[in-house]
Amino acid sequence: MSGVVAAFAALVSVAALGYLVGVSGLLRAADELVLSRLAFFVANPALMFATVSRADLGTLFSPVLLTEVVAVVFVQIVYVLVAKLVWRRDRRQATIGALATSYVNAGNLGIPIAIYVLGDGALVAPILLFQLIVLTPVAFLILDKGARSVKSALLLPLRNPLTVASLLGLAFAASGISVPVTVMRPIELLGGAAVPVALLAYGLSLYGSQHAPKDPENNGARWDISLVVVLKAFVQPAVAYVVARFALGLDGSALLAATLFAALPTAQNIYVYAVTYDTSRRLARSAVLVTTMLSIPIMTAIGALLG
């Protein structure tokens, strides 16, 4: 077993433990929200700050980010063309669908992958920043259609703790200033909880999704769901691989990183956006669930082939 596959085995084991904890009743399915909030608001920001503040900026902003941007734009264009021209979906439905095809779970799953498979948690920071600083404000402007000002949309990422922590880390890395040890130690202590807590929440969410109430939306979303899953789980990593390998000439760990990050499942906050704007809830929820279940075997296979 290669080191990459062994790393995936460790991640899957902890996620499986989260699932078994739900099955056993030690934690309720609703407790997944508590674990996710702990990871999102406390542990992950601490980990990202500690990691990015000591990162090599040249490595941080590598061509990997370019491959992700190209893959994101490609799958979004394909989905929007089909949704608007063939299925006649409205603006909000097309926007949620486009996000579901491309907005990856870079926080709860991307960070563990970057640390345990790629050996550098800072590698996922550009993906996080691109999604939070570019994709999210643009999507909200489209969903609101004038209800939200450009200024308020642009300031939205600053309300996200991962964005703030990553930007602060970038500031320290660019300045060359070292954070005092007495300050960094508690941050590292909190950051050490990020990966196991996120993976436990991930496993618990898989159990909870099996017992969630059925979404009452119409069955017309089935075609949308199928297209989103195919684009997200298979097309996006394939495009990232082709761009990285043949257009940019990447190989080794850079090629692996580009393909793995593109293979991450749809982020859970896309469902939050769908609920907030009261549109395409079934599509968003199903995209998160199905791509999450497919992501582990797909990423494990990628790791085995490219690792």
Secondary structure, DSSP 8 states (H G I E B T S, - for coil): --HHHHHHHHHHHHHHHHHHHHHHTSS-TTHHHHHHHHIIIIIHHHHHHHHHTTS-HHHHT-HHHHHHHHHHHHHHHHHHHIIIIIS---HHHHHHHHHHHH-B-TTTTHHHHHHHTSS-GGGGHHHHHHIIIIIHHHHHHHHHTTSS-HHHHHHGGGGSHHHHHHHHHHHHHHHT----HHHHHHHHHHHTTHHHHHHHHHHHHHHHHTTS----S-GGGHHHHHHHHHIIIIIHHHHHHHIIIIIS---HHHHHHHHHHHHS-B-THHHHHHHHTTS-HHHHHHHHHHHHHHHHHHHHHHHHHH-
